[in-house]
Amino acid sequence: MTPRRSATTLALAALAGLLLAAATAGAAPPRERPKVLCIGFDGMDPQLLDHFRADGSMPNFDALIARGDYRNLGTAIPPQSPVAWSNFITGMDPGGHGIFDFIHRNPATLTPYLSAAQAMEPQRWWKVGPWKFPRDEGHVENLRDGVAFWQLLDRAGVEATVFKVPANFPPVECEAHTLSGMGTPDILGTYGIYSYFTEDLAEEVELSGGRHVPVAVRDGRVWGELVGPVNSYRAGDPEARLPFEAVVDREHGSALFDVDGERFLLEQGEWSDWVTLRFRLVPALKSVRGVCRFYLKEVSPTFKLYVTPVNLDPAAPEMPISTPADWSRELAAALGPFYTQGLPDDTKALEEGAFDDDDYVSQSTLVFEEREQQLRHELDRFAAQKDGFLFFYFNSPDQTCHTFWRNMDHESPRHDTEAERHEQRIRDVYRNCDRALGLALEHVDDETLVLVLSDHGFAPYHRSFHVNRWLLDRGYLALQPGVEARDVTYLSGIDWNRTRAYAIGINGLYLNLRGREEGGIVDPGAEREALLQELVAALESTTDPVTGQLAVKYAYRTDEVYHGPHAAEAPDIVLGYHRGFRGSNESALGEVPDATFADNMMKWSGDHCMAADEVPGIIISSRRIDKTDPSLLDLAPTFLSLFGIAPLPEMVGSPLFAGGR
């Protein structure tokens, strides 16, 4: 029985209530649900961040850290962006979501394929003279498995926006606002093919990242063609092409362009606005729209013109890039056309000579400024919400560290006089990121939880390790009679009857396992176990004869580090390199070069495809983090728990904050 309260007690309680009401008059009621802002800076490195904080370059990062917490963030094995962001999205490691590398292989055919998504063309056609029309529909499939955390937020009624997170093309079905990021193709279905028109060439050159096309200025005019998608409506599936013309004024350093009826004038060194292209596949019936930008690199003495990859037009995308499907159209209506290509900074143009360092800085600056405008737009919308979740992604630290590490690294094989001109470019990009964070902090109140993170860090990439050459020299891999090592491409020319192990992908090494690979010869029991132990020991003791350093820090056995239904499909070993080393592009494509090690002479001079503990990411929070060793796997469970949603049983990580909220 509750004791009776005295009149004095009741009076004091009433007075306390009045005082509390007066103290809180006009205050907003507490939120039933939280408000969470998460900004992802791909590839932001803790060592670089600490260095730039020390010289005063990162005041907004300093302010957020002072409010809350800053830790290293454990990355994925291997620390490749599609793998790491898939960990972030699903809360599972590659054994659960099935993304192990940029490049996978089909064990039945031993042919490589891109891991993130695949497009299926229509299989049946009506044929009418030179034309053909599909009788069924093609589709694009996202190959990442698992439930994205925002799908669970959406099902629970949380207003969520996920802007350009990697490894989400095509975007998974939900009512949340999502825009696909890394993995989104250009209009050709590739990761980005630019066009470069120049008087310096005698014949066209097809490179991995672009087309270098010879042109001639005649009577003050130049003509060219932009390549569009394959026209599958015509017999033979020819490429759709769109001509353009320019009137060139060498004296004044300018050119007047006419592209698909749109006219614009460019000065030498100037970028156009976005230009909308219409590739007409079937007259009056079917067109495909794309957008691109023109960069008049030089007029005199030599005409040089760069054109970006033709991006999917966000106002009329030919493939799904957003949820709801019309959200990209809404964004385009509000902001104008924008890069939809997954990684817009054109590193290939830099590597292949269409750009010099100045050109790349110019283009990557445009990309960042466009993304910053989009951030402002999303922050304005987020500020009007009572609660909810916003994730926003920047790619610039990653792409700039890949290509400009050599500029600040005097030990890089590619550090030269050109590099010295942009020695501070990485610092400049970090400062831009700090400015973007400052913009975000201006748009949120003190109750909003702010998280800043990166999927991995960065390290120098000085020396390449040719894994397949190492396997060949040690008798684990054999070539067919008469095949020279230099002739092997995409694993062709390998004698599978005598090969026990092979490499494909940036970090992957596979056993030629009986019952899994076509023509496998390694028994899956004791023989497999003995071979794995032998390879791990040999790889981790391999020394570069030039530097005297060990190359492989860890040869991770995936049966020990992966969990879930896709673990059996993974490489048997993932190579984790010491700083300074990385698996070569040649081995990633199933080639067998002439030597085991080589200097990295590419402008692609920084990397993160190394041992996970060599390149951790960062996490910064506006409140204290309770977990002692946070990793990417913890983010999905954290977001869910903040909104009172139980993480899925298959999620490997756990929430960063004690008590969920």
C-alpha positions, -999 to +999 in steps of 0.1 A: +000+000+000+014+034-010+019+058+020-001+090+020+019+121+010+017+151+034+003+184+023+038+199+025+052+172+002+024+178-023+030+215-023+068+210-029+061+186-057+037+211-073+063+239-070+090+217-085+067+210-114+060+247-120+098+255-119+105+227-144+077+239-167+091+274-166+127+262-173+116+242-203+091+266-217+097+271-254+121+241-256+116+215-283+102+182-271+127+154-271+128+134-303+112+100-303+137+089-329+172+102-335+187+122-363+218+107-377+242+122-403+270+100-417+296+113-442+318+089-460+352+101-473+365+072-493+401+064-485+407+091-459+438+080-440+444+084-403+481+092-407+475+118-433+445+132-413+467+135-382+495+152-403+471+178-418+454+184-385+488+192-370+494+220-395+460+235-389+444+224-422+414+206-407+396+230-382+361+214-387+375+180-381+392+193-350+359+208-337+340+175-342+367+155-326+367+178-296+330+172-292+332+135-294+356+108-304+381+098-331+394+062-337+410+041-364+383+020-381+391-016-390+387-022-427+379-052-449+400-082-460+410-072-486+408-034-482+393-029-516+365-003-519+337-026-532+345-052-505+348-026-477+316-007-485+298-040-488+309-048-452+296-013-443+262-019-460+254-054-448+273-058-415+287-090-430+322-099-443+327-112-478+316-147-468+282-132-462+278-106-490+299-124-517+321-095-529+357-105-526+375-083-551+369-061-581+374-092-602+359-126-596+362-158-617+337-184-629+352-217-616+334-237-642+350-218-671+379-200-653+369-167-670+371-135-650+342-110-646+335-078-627+322-086-593+297-058-586+269-062-612+260-079-644+237-069-673+216-095-691+205-087-726+171-098-740+173-134-752+146-134-778+140-110-807+116-102-835+136-096-867+122-072-894+146-066-922+177-049-908+159-043-875+153-065-845+130-059-815+132-076-781+105-101-772+116-102-735+133-077-713+169-075-703+179-065-668+208-054-646+216-074-614+234-063-583+256-092-573+261-081-537+241-104-514+226-095-480+201-069-468+213-032-469+208-015-435+187+012-451+162-013-463+156-022-426+154+015-417+129+020-445+108-010-433+107+005-398+094+038-412+127+058-408+131+085-434+165+076-449+187+090-477+218+072-490+237+093-515+261+074-538+273+047-515+295+023-534+285-013-542+248-004-547+242-006-584+216-011-594+201+002-561+184-024-540+146-020-538+132+002-511+113+034-506+143+052-491+160+079-512+191+062-527+214+071-556+239+045-568+276+053-566+308+033-574+299+005-598+274+026-618+285+024-655+286+050-682+263+048-712+285+021-728+281-001-698+317+003-688+333+020-657+341+050-679+354+054-715+365+090-723+372+104-758+403+124-767+405+141-801+440+153-811+460+163-841+490+145-826+478+110-838+479+093-872+454+065-863+429+058-836+441+041-804+417+021-782+429+021-746+414+005-714+400+039-703+394+058-735+396+064-772+424+085-787+411+097-820+431+116-847+415+147-861+425+175-885+416+211-886+407+220-922+396+255-932+392+263-895+369+234-888+372+200-871+348+170-870+345+141-847+321+114-835+310+105-800+304+068-794+272+057-778+257+024-767+255-006-789+224-004-811+209-038-803+179-030-825+200-033-857+214-065-871+251-068-861+247-046-830+266-016-843+277+012-820+255+043-821+275+074-830+268+111-828+288+136-849+300+170-837+317+199-854+338+228-841+349+260-857+385+266-845+399+301-839+436+295-833+444+332-831+421+338-802+425+303-786+388+293-788+364+269-806+327+271-813+311+237-809+279+223-825+268+191-807+234+175-815+220+210-822+235+226-790+261+254-796+287+266-771+320+285-772+350+273-752+383+291-746+415+271-744+416+254-710+378+258-704+352+232-695+317+232-710+285+228-690+268+194-692+257+187-728+228+164-734+232+138-762+205+118-779+216+086-795+188+076-819+186+039-821+152+035-839+140+066-857+110+081-839+108+051-816+138+046-794+166+070-783+190+068-754+200+100-736+234+107-721+253+137-707+289+147-711+313+177-707+338+190-732+373+202-722+392+222-748+427+213-737+445+231-764+438+250-796+473+261-808+496+249-819+478+216-817+440+210-813+434+187-783+399+180-770+388+158-741+353+146-736+342+129-705+326+094-706+290+098-717+272+094-684+237+081-679+214+112-680+200+115-645+169+131-659+162+100-681+185+072-670+186+042-693+194+019-663+181+021-628+203+045-606+179+056-579+151+047-556+124+058-560+131+056-597+122+092-603+145+106-576+174+111-600+150+131-621+141+153-592+177+159-584+185+168-620+155+192-620+168+209-589+206+208-596+209+202-634+228+172-649+255+156-629+280+128-629+262+095-626+293+074-634+304+056-603+340+070-600+340+103-619+376+115-614+392+104-646+423+085-634+425+066-667+428+099-687+457+108-665+474+074-668+469+072-705+482+107-714+450+125-723+454+145-690+485+160-675+485+167-637+470+202-643+441+188-663+434+162-637+433+188-609+410+208-630+386+179-636+387+165-601+380+200-587+348+202-609+338+168-595+343+179-559+324+212-564+295+193-579+294+169-550+296+198-525+266+214-542+247+181-539+256+179-502+242+214-496+210+204-513+206+172-492+215+190-460+188+216-466+163+188-470+177+169-440+175+201-418+138+202-424+133+167-411+123+161-375+144+128-374+159+104-399+191+092-414+214+108-441+245+091-456+265+112-481+296+100-499+328+117-513+352+098-536+379+125-539+404+115-512+406+080-526+411+090-563+435+117-555+457+096-532+458+069-559+471+093-585+490+120-566+508+100-539+539+103-560+537+141-559+544+142-521+564+109-519+600+116-528+607+078-526+581+070-553+596+057-586+572+082-603+583+113-583+595+137-610+595+174-619+559+173-630+549+157-597+566+184-576+543+211-591+514+195-572+532+183-541+504+197-518+474+184-539+464+157-514+465+183-486+442+206-508+417+178-512+417+171-474+411+208-469+381+206-493+368+177-472+371+198-441+351+226-458+324+201-467+323+189-431+320+225-419+290+229-442+274+198-427+280+210-391+263+243-399+231+224-409+226+202-379+218+208-342+235+195-312+211+166-308+220+152-343+246+124-341+273+131-367+296+104-379+325+107-403+342+076-416+364+062-443+364+026-456+402+023-456+434+044-454+463+047-479+499+037-483+527+041-509+527+017-538+563+014-549+567-022-560+545-047-578+543-084-570+535-106-600+518-134-582+513-157-612+550-154-620+559-164-584+536-194-587+551-204-621+587-201-608+579-224-579+560-250-598+525-243-586+514-230-620+523-245-654+519-233-690+507-253-720+534-266-743+547-239-766+530-210-746+553-182-735+546-166-702+541-132-718+514-146-740+491-155-711+460-133-707+429-138-686+443-172-676+444-185-712+474-207-720+476-223-685+480-260-683+453-269-658+464-305-657+496-294-640+485-263-622+478-264-585+473-226-578+466-195-598+459-158-591+431-136-605+420-103-590+441-078-571+445-098-539+431-133-547+449-166-550+429-198-558+437-235-556+428-255-587+404-276-566+389-309-578+351-306-579+352-268-580+374-257-609+369-271-643+397-297-645+407-292-609+435-315-597+439-307-559+419-330-537+397-310-513+408-329-482+443-334-468+460-324-500+442-290-500+452-284-463+488-293-469+490-270-500+474-241-481+499-244-453+528-246-478+516-216-497+510-194-467+545-201-453+562-195-486+543-163-495+549-147-461+586-154-463+590-140-499+616-112-501+620-086-528+655-091-541+659-054-549+647-039-516+654-068-493+620-064-478+592-090-472+564-083-496+534-103-481+526-095-445+497-119-443+485-147-466+450-148-451+432-181-453+397-172-461+383-203-444+396-187-412+386-150-418+353-153-437+319-163-424+287-171-443+273-190-473+296-174-499+329-183-481+332-214-503+332-192-535+360-169-522+397-171-531+414-197-509+441-171-499+438-133-498+472-116-500+478-088-476+509-068-485+533-047-465+533-009-471+550-002-504+539-035-521+508-044-541+496-072-564+502-062-600+476-053-625+490-081-647+483-108-621+449-092-614+440-099-650+454-135-650+487-127-668+522-141-662+548-114-665+586-120-670+597-112-635+583-116-599+588-080-588+589-047-607+589-010-599+555+006-601+560+032-628+523+043-630+510+076-619+487+053-598+512+055-570+493+052-538+470+022-529+452+004-501+450-032-514+474-044-487+472-060-453+441-047-435+461-034-405+484-014-427+455+008-441+428+013-414+401+038-420+389+065-396+357+071-376+349+103-359+317+107-338+300+137-322+297+114-291+320+090-273+324+056-290+321+027-264+335-001-286+373-004-282+380-018-317+354-004-341+353-018-377+332-013-408+312-044-398+299-024-368+282+004-387+251-014-400+243-028-365+250+007-351+226+025-374+199+000-367+203+000-330+202+039-329+166+036-343+156+008-320+159-019-347+175-053-339+205-062-361+201-093-382+215-125-368+240-128-398+255-094-390+291-100-377+296-066-360+280-050-330+269-014-321+295+012-314+274+028-286+265+011-254+227+007-249+220+012-286+208+048-286 
